[in-house]
Amino acid sequence: EAFPLYVRDVGMSLATSVLWFFNFVVAITFPPLLKAFKPEGAFGWYAAWNVAGFVLILLFVPETKALSLEELDQGTSPP
């Protein structure tokens, strides 16, 4: 989703930082998970987190598809 113009630089830097952090978490945790479980279990663990994240985003992140950048800045919703 697009960040409002007045926080776009901070929002994108935060989003990039979070992405790199979780890339690091996956890289560090995958070898121990692979050793503890079979590959199916390790990938299943990450798949379960993806499903949980998908459901939470679906429920709690507002839809901004029909909004212009100006409307995002104002925080208004579509008619």
N, CA, C and O atoms as CSV, one atom per row, in Angstrom:
chain,resi,resn,atom,element,x,y,z
A,1,GLU,N,N,0.836,-1.182,0.000
A,1,GLU,CA,C,0.000,0.000,0.000
A,1,GLU,C,C,0.877,1.240,0.000
A,1,GLU,O,O,2.034,1.198,0.418
A,2,ALA,N,N,0.323,2.328,-0.466
A,2,ALA,CA,C,1.067,3.580,-0.533
A,2,ALA,C,C,0.940,4.329,0.784
A,2,ALA,O,O,-0.138,4.422,1.371
A,3,PHE,N,N,2.059,4.853,1.224
A,3,PHE,CA,C,2.042,5.690,2.421
A,3,PHE,C,C,1.620,7.098,2.032
A,3,PHE,O,O,1.866,7.518,0.902
A,4,PRO,N,N,0.983,7.845,2.951
A,4,PRO,CA,C,0.679,9.250,2.668
A,4,PRO,C,C,1.972,10.012,2.385
A,4,PRO,O,O,3.037,9.648,2.883
A,5,LEU,N,N,1.870,11.060,1.591
A,5,LEU,CA,C,3.060,11.783,1.138
A,5,LEU,C,C,3.904,12.338,2.281
A,5,LEU,O,O,5.131,12.361,2.189
A,6,TYR,N,N,3.258,12.785,3.352
A,6,TYR,CA,C,4.022,13.430,4.413
A,6,TYR,C,C,4.831,12.441,5.256
A,6,TYR,O,O,5.708,12.867,6.007
A,7,VAL,N,N,4.566,11.149,5.156
A,7,VAL,CA,C,5.355,10.144,5.892
A,7,VAL,C,C,5.914,9.070,4.963
A,7,VAL,O,O,6.367,8.024,5.429
A,8,ARG,N,N,5.886,9.314,3.670
A,8,ARG,CA,C,6.311,8.282,2.723
A,8,ARG,C,C,7.760,7.882,2.916
A,8,ARG,O,O,8.069,6.691,2.873
A,9,ASP,N,N,8.665,8.834,3.129
A,9,ASP,CA,C,10.076,8.497,3.285
A,9,ASP,C,C,10.315,7.666,4.545
A,9,ASP,O,O,11.074,6.697,4.513
A,10,VAL,N,N,9.677,8.037,5.646
A,10,VAL,CA,C,9.833,7.282,6.885
A,10,VAL,C,C,9.152,5.914,6.762
A,10,VAL,O,O,9.693,4.901,7.206
A,11,GLY,N,N,7.982,5.898,6.168
A,11,GLY,CA,C,7.250,4.638,6.018
A,11,GLY,C,C,7.985,3.629,5.154
A,11,GLY,O,O,8.053,2.448,5.494
A,12,MET,N,N,8.538,4.093,4.033
A,12,MET,CA,C,9.260,3.172,3.154
A,12,MET,C,C,10.565,2.700,3.788
A,12,MET,O,O,10.950,1.545,3.610
A,13,SER,N,N,11.248,3.569,4.519
A,13,SER,CA,C,12.471,3.129,5.193
A,13,SER,C,C,12.150,2.131,6.286
A,13,SER,O,O,12.898,1.174,6.486
A,14,LEU,N,N,11.044,2.338,7.002
A,14,LEU,CA,C,10.639,1.376,8.026
A,14,LEU,C,C,10.231,0.049,7.395
A,14,LEU,O,O,10.595,-1.014,7.897
A,15,ALA,N,N,9.483,0.106,6.303
A,15,ALA,CA,C,9.067,-1.123,5.620
A,15,ALA,C,C,10.280,-1.900,5.104
A,15,ALA,O,O,10.316,-3.127,5.201
A,16,THR,N,N,11.260,-1.202,4.562
A,16,THR,CA,C,12.470,-1.863,4.079
A,16,THR,C,C,13.262,-2.467,5.232
A,16,THR,O,O,13.788,-3.573,5.112
A,17,SER,N,N,13.349,-1.752,6.341
A,17,SER,CA,C,14.058,-2.271,7.515
A,17,SER,C,C,13.388,-3.527,8.070
A,17,SER,O,O,14.066,-4.486,8.440
A,18,VAL,N,N,12.064,-3.516,8.126
A,18,VAL,CA,C,11.336,-4.691,8.615
A,18,VAL,C,C,11.546,-5.871,7.678
A,18,VAL,O,O,11.724,-6.999,8.139
A,19,LEU,N,N,11.528,-5.630,6.373
A,19,LEU,CA,C,11.770,-6.689,5.406
A,19,LEU,C,C,13.155,-7.298,5.589
A,19,LEU,O,O,13.288,-8.521,5.600
A,20,TRP,N,N,14.180,-6.477,5.731
A,20,TRP,CA,C,15.539,-6.985,5.929
A,20,TRP,C,C,15.660,-7.723,7.260
A,20,TRP,O,O,16.357,-8.734,7.342
A,21,PHE,N,N,14.992,-7.233,8.300
A,21,PHE,CA,C,15.030,-7.913,9.597
A,21,PHE,C,C,14.454,-9.318,9.493
A,21,PHE,O,O,15.051,-10.273,9.991
A,22,PHE,N,N,13.303,-9.451,8.853
A,22,PHE,CA,C,12.703,-10.772,8.758
A,22,PHE,C,C,13.450,-11.680,7.782
A,22,PHE,O,O,13.416,-12.901,7.939
A,23,ASN,N,N,14.118,-11.118,6.782
A,23,ASN,CA,C,15.020,-11.926,5.962
A,23,ASN,C,C,16.131,-12.510,6.832
A,23,ASN,O,O,16.489,-13.679,6.687
A,24,PHE,N,N,16.674,-11.695,7.735
A,24,PHE,CA,C,17.701,-12.152,8.663
A,24,PHE,C,C,17.153,-13.237,9.588
A,24,PHE,O,O,17.825,-14.241,9.825
A,25,VAL,N,N,15.942,-13.049,10.112
A,25,VAL,CA,C,15.334,-14.037,11.004
A,25,VAL,C,C,15.170,-15.376,10.291
A,25,VAL,O,O,15.476,-16.421,10.864
A,26,VAL,N,N,14.693,-15.354,9.058
A,26,VAL,CA,C,14.530,-16.598,8.300
A,26,VAL,C,C,15.884,-17.252,8.049
A,26,VAL,O,O,16.018,-18.468,8.183
A,27,ALA,N,N,16.885,-16.459,7.686
A,27,ALA,CA,C,18.209,-17.014,7.412
A,27,ALA,C,C,18.836,-17.640,8.649
A,27,ALA,O,O,19.537,-18.646,8.537
A,28,ILE,N,N,18.599,-17.068,9.824
A,28,ILE,CA,C,19.172,-17.594,11.057
A,28,ILE,C,C,18.391,-18.807,11.571
A,28,ILE,O,O,18.989,-19.745,12.099
A,29,THR,N,N,17.077,-18.798,11.422
A,29,THR,CA,C,16.267,-19.877,12.003
A,29,THR,C,C,16.081,-21.073,11.093
A,29,THR,O,O,15.712,-22.147,11.569
A,30,PHE,N,N,16.324,-20.926,9.802
A,30,PHE,CA,C,16.056,-22.043,8.901
A,30,PHE,C,C,16.969,-23.249,9.135
A,30,PHE,O,O,16.456,-24.367,9.189
A,31,PRO,N,N,18.280,-23.095,9.276
A,31,PRO,CA,C,19.107,-24.286,9.519
A,31,PRO,C,C,18.738,-25.067,10.781
A,31,PRO,O,O,18.673,-26.294,10.715
A,32,PRO,N,N,18.491,-24.419,11.937
A,32,PRO,CA,C,18.055,-25.204,13.097
A,32,PRO,C,C,16.699,-25.894,12.889
A,32,PRO,O,O,16.502,-27.024,13.336
A,33,LEU,N,N,15.763,-25.210,12.209
A,33,LEU,CA,C,14.473,-25.843,11.929
A,33,LEU,C,C,14.639,-27.035,11.000
A,33,LEU,O,O,13.971,-28.056,11.164
A,34,LEU,N,N,15.517,-26.905,10.040
A,34,LEU,CA,C,15.760,-27.992,9.104
A,34,LEU,C,C,16.377,-29.189,9.814
A,34,LEU,O,O,16.087,-30.337,9.477
A,35,LYS,N,N,17.230,-28.915,10.798
A,35,LYS,CA,C,17.845,-29.994,11.559
A,35,LYS,C,C,16.828,-30.660,12.505
A,35,LYS,O,O,16.842,-31.878,12.682
A,36,ALA,N,N,15.953,-29.849,13.106
A,36,ALA,CA,C,14.985,-30.366,14.072
A,36,ALA,C,C,13.819,-31.082,13.396
A,36,ALA,O,O,13.313,-32.075,13.921
A,37,PHE,N,N,13.395,-30.591,12.249
A,37,PHE,CA,C,12.270,-31.170,11.523
A,37,PHE,C,C,12.748,-31.572,10.137
A,37,PHE,O,O,13.866,-31.246,9.739
A,38,LYS,N,N,11.919,-32.262,9.425
A,38,LYS,CA,C,12.197,-32.520,8.014
A,38,LYS,C,C,11.945,-31.227,7.239
A,38,LYS,O,O,11.375,-30.287,7.794
A,39,PRO,N,N,12.356,-31.157,5.968
A,39,PRO,CA,C,12.096,-29.924,5.205
A,39,PRO,C,C,10.617,-29.544,5.177
A,39,PRO,O,O,10.281,-28.360,5.184
A,40,GLU,N,N,9.736,-30.537,5.146
A,40,GLU,CA,C,8.300,-30.232,5.140
A,40,GLU,C,C,7.877,-29.513,6.409
A,40,GLU,O,O,7.039,-28.613,6.363
A,41,GLY,N,N,8.446,-29.898,7.535
A,41,GLY,CA,C,8.110,-29.251,8.800
A,41,GLY,C,C,8.627,-27.826,8.874
A,41,GLY,O,O,7.943,-26.934,9.375
A,42,ALA,N,N,9.847,-27.613,8.369
A,42,ALA,CA,C,10.416,-26.265,8.394
A,42,ALA,C,C,9.614,-25.328,7.501
A,42,ALA,O,O,9.272,-24.217,7.905
A,43,PHE,N,N,9.314,-25.778,6.288
A,43,PHE,CA,C,8.517,-24.931,5.394
A,43,PHE,C,C,7.087,-24.794,5.894
A,43,PHE,O,O,6.461,-23.754,5.687
A,44,GLY,N,N,6.563,-25.818,6.543
A,44,GLY,CA,C,5.224,-25.741,7.134
A,44,GLY,C,C,5.152,-24.698,8.238
A,44,GLY,O,O,4.150,-23.998,8.379
A,45,TRP,N,N,6.235,-24.599,9.030
A,45,TRP,CA,C,6.298,-23.592,10.090
A,45,TRP,C,C,6.180,-22.188,9.507
A,45,TRP,O,O,5.401,-21.375,10.004
A,46,TYR,N,N,6.952,-21.895,8.450
A,46,TYR,CA,C,6.888,-20.590,7.815
A,46,TYR,C,C,5.545,-20.387,7.105
A,46,TYR,O,O,5.027,-19.270,7.082
A,47,ALA,N,N,4.985,-21.428,6.539
A,47,ALA,CA,C,3.683,-21.318,5.885
A,47,ALA,C,C,2.596,-20.969,6.896
A,47,ALA,O,O,1.701,-20.177,6.602
A,48,ALA,N,N,2.675,-21.559,8.082
A,48,ALA,CA,C,1.685,-21.247,9.123
A,48,ALA,C,C,1.766,-19.775,9.527
A,48,ALA,O,O,0.737,-19.133,9.738
A,49,TRP,N,N,2.985,-19.238,9.637
A,49,TRP,CA,C,3.131,-17.816,9.953
A,49,TRP,C,C,2.594,-16.946,8.832
A,49,TRP,O,O,2.010,-15.894,9.092
A,50,ASN,N,N,2.782,-17.368,7.591
A,50,ASN,CA,C,2.249,-16.606,6.458
A,50,ASN,C,C,0.731,-16.599,6.461
A,50,ASN,O,O,0.119,-15.568,6.185
A,51,VAL,N,N,0.119,-17.722,6.767
A,51,VAL,CA,C,-1.343,-17.783,6.823
A,51,VAL,C,C,-1.866,-16.895,7.950
A,51,VAL,O,O,-2.844,-16.169,7.770
A,52,ALA,N,N,-1.214,-16.954,9.109
A,52,ALA,CA,C,-1.632,-16.108,10.230
A,52,ALA,C,C,-1.492,-14.624,9.867
A,52,ALA,O,O,-2.385,-13.829,10.159
A,53,GLY,N,N,-0.387,-14.254,9.240
A,53,GLY,CA,C,-0.192,-12.864,8.831
A,53,GLY,C,C,-1.209,-12.425,7.794
A,53,GLY,O,O,-1.708,-11.301,7.852
A,54,PHE,N,N,-1.523,-13.298,6.848
A,54,PHE,CA,C,-2.520,-12.979,5.828
A,54,PHE,C,C,-3.874,-12.696,6.460
A,54,PHE,O,O,-4.542,-11.729,6.095
A,55,VAL,N,N,-4.278,-13.532,7.403
A,55,VAL,CA,C,-5.574,-13.348,8.060
A,55,VAL,C,C,-5.591,-12.050,8.862
A,55,VAL,O,O,-6.573,-11.309,8.817
A,56,LEU,N,N,-4.514,-11.768,9.595
A,56,LEU,CA,C,-4.471,-10.540,10.389
A,56,LEU,C,C,-4.498,-9.299,9.506
A,56,LEU,O,O,-5.175,-8.323,9.829
A,57,ILE,N,N,-3.769,-9.328,8.396
A,57,ILE,CA,C,-3.794,-8.186,7.479
A,57,ILE,C,C,-5.171,-8.026,6.856
A,57,ILE,O,O,-5.669,-6.908,6.725
A,58,LEU,N,N,-5.782,-9.126,6.475
A,58,LEU,CA,C,-7.120,-9.078,5.889
A,58,LEU,C,C,-8.123,-8.464,6.859
A,58,LEU,O,O,-9.032,-7.745,6.441
A,59,LEU,N,N,-7.965,-8.740,8.136
A,59,LEU,CA,C,-8.919,-8.257,9.131
A,59,LEU,C,C,-8.640,-6.833,9.616
A,59,LEU,O,O,-9.583,-6.100,9.917
A,60,PHE,N,N,-7.385,-6.428,9.699
A,60,PHE,CA,C,-7.063,-5.186,10.410
A,60,PHE,C,C,-6.461,-4.069,9.563
A,60,PHE,O,O,-6.380,-2.940,10.046
A,61,VAL,N,N,-6.041,-4.319,8.339
A,61,VAL,CA,C,-5.462,-3.260,7.511
A,61,VAL,C,C,-6.561,-2.697,6.608
A,61,VAL,O,O,-7.198,-3.449,5.871
A,62,PRO,N,N,-6.789,-1.381,6.657
A,62,PRO,CA,C,-7.876,-0.800,5.855
A,62,PRO,C,C,-7.568,-0.836,4.360
A,62,PRO,O,O,-6.409,-0.760,3.954
A,63,GLU,N,N,-8.605,-0.953,3.556
A,63,GLU,CA,C,-8.484,-0.977,2.096
A,63,GLU,C,C,-8.279,0.445,1.586
A,63,GLU,O,O,-8.981,1.367,2.000
A,64,THR,N,N,-7.311,0.617,0.685
A,64,THR,CA,C,-7.037,1.936,0.120
A,64,THR,C,C,-7.084,1.918,-1.407
A,64,THR,O,O,-6.575,2.835,-2.052
A,65,LYS,N,N,-7.689,0.887,-1.987
A,65,LYS,CA,C,-7.680,0.731,-3.445
A,65,LYS,C,C,-8.362,1.891,-4.163
A,65,LYS,O,O,-7.865,2.332,-5.199
A,66,ALA,N,N,-9.452,2.388,-3.666
A,66,ALA,CA,C,-10.219,3.413,-4.366
A,66,ALA,C,C,-9.818,4.830,-3.971
A,66,ALA,O,O,-10.471,5.786,-4.392
A,67,LEU,N,N,-8.769,4.991,-3.178
A,67,LEU,CA,C,-8.382,6.312,-2.700
A,67,LEU,C,C,-7.254,6.890,-3.539
A,67,LEU,O,O,-6.355,6.172,-3.976
A,68,SER,N,N,-7.314,8.200,-3.759
A,68,SER,CA,C,-6.205,8.897,-4.409
A,68,SER,C,C,-5.158,9.226,-3.343
A,68,SER,O,O,-5.398,9.057,-2.148
A,69,LEU,N,N,-3.997,9.697,-3.795
A,69,LEU,CA,C,-2.953,10.073,-2.836
A,69,LEU,C,C,-3.408,11.208,-1.929
A,69,LEU,O,O,-3.053,11.244,-0.750
A,70,GLU,N,N,-4.187,12.131,-2.470
A,70,GLU,CA,C,-4.693,13.229,-1.658
A,70,GLU,C,C,-5.655,12.727,-0.579
A,70,GLU,O,O,-5.629,13.199,0.558
A,71,GLU,N,N,-6.502,11.766,-0.951
A,71,GLU,CA,C,-7.424,11.200,0.033
A,71,GLU,C,C,-6.684,10.409,1.106
A,71,GLU,O,O,-7.104,10.389,2.263
A,72,LEU,N,N,-5.587,9.758,0.729
A,72,LEU,CA,C,-4.768,9.074,1.726
A,72,LEU,C,C,-4.179,10.080,2.722
A,72,LEU,O,O,-4.111,9.808,3.921
A,73,ASP,N,N,-3.760,11.232,2.222
A,73,ASP,CA,C,-3.223,12.274,3.100
A,73,ASP,C,C,-4.267,12.775,4.083
A,73,ASP,O,O,-3.953,13.060,5.239
A,74,GLN,N,N,-5.520,12.884,3.623
A,74,GLN,CA,C,-6.592,13.396,4.473
A,74,GLN,C,C,-7.188,12.335,5.380
A,74,GLN,O,O,-7.838,12.666,6.372
A,75,GLY,N,N,-6.981,11.075,5.061
A,75,GLY,CA,C,-7.540,10.002,5.851
A,75,GLY,C,C,-9.009,9.769,5.611
A,75,GLY,O,O,-9.701,9.234,6.477
A,76,THR,N,N,-9.505,10.165,4.442
A,76,THR,CA,C,-10.924,9.975,4.124
A,76,THR,C,C,-11.133,8.615,3.482
A,76,THR,O,O,-10.196,8.016,2.954
A,77,SER,N,N,-12.342,8.141,3.528
A,77,SER,CA,C,-12.683,6.861,2.906
A,77,SER,C,C,-13.522,7.115,1.661
A,77,SER,O,O,-14.142,8.171,1.536
A,78,PRO,N,N,-13.545,6.149,0.734
A,78,PRO,CA,C,-14.337,6.345,-0.489
A,78,PRO,C,C,-15.832,6.332,-0.196
A,78,PRO,O,O,-16.269,5.766,0.806
A,79,PRO,N,N,-16.619,6.962,-1.080
A,79,PRO,CA,C,-18.085,7.011,-0.843
A,79,PRO,C,C,-18.720,5.649,-0.977
A,79,PRO,O,O,-19.932,5.514,-0.810
